[in-house]
Amino acid sequence: MGRAEGVGRFLGVPYVPVTPFFPLLGVLGALPLPTKWFIRFGKPIRLEGQEGEARWQRARHEAMRVRRTVQEMVVRLKRRRRSVFFG
């Protein structure tokens, strides 16, 4: 659910995981729960080269388009998901 970075630094590790079951279950409560992941590859996105001053504007526009496309894919997959743990 989170991570305690201050406690981790004190113990000499990057962070200590904070879970609903720690410290109730001791060290076992600090283990993360398994989750199901889906990896989806979308259609290739074609980028066109541009010369001159409009180049950075075109790059910004293309970056927004790529982000929007990826976000739409994430939203579609998220709608299909029944549970984080069971897929």
Residue pairs with C-beta under 8 A, 6 or more apart in sequence:
1 18
1 19
1 20
2 17
2 18
3 15
3 16
3 17
3 18
4 15
4 16
4 17
4 18
5 14
5 15
7 15
7 16
8 14
8 15
8 16
16 30
17 30
17 32
19 29
19 30
19 31
19 32
19 33
20 29
21 28
21 29
22 29
22 30
23 29
33 85
34 85
35 84
35 85
36 83
36 84
36 85
36 86
36 87
38 77
38 81
38 87
40 73
40 77
42 69
42 70
42 73
45 65
45 66
45 69
47 62
48 58
50 58
50 59
81 87
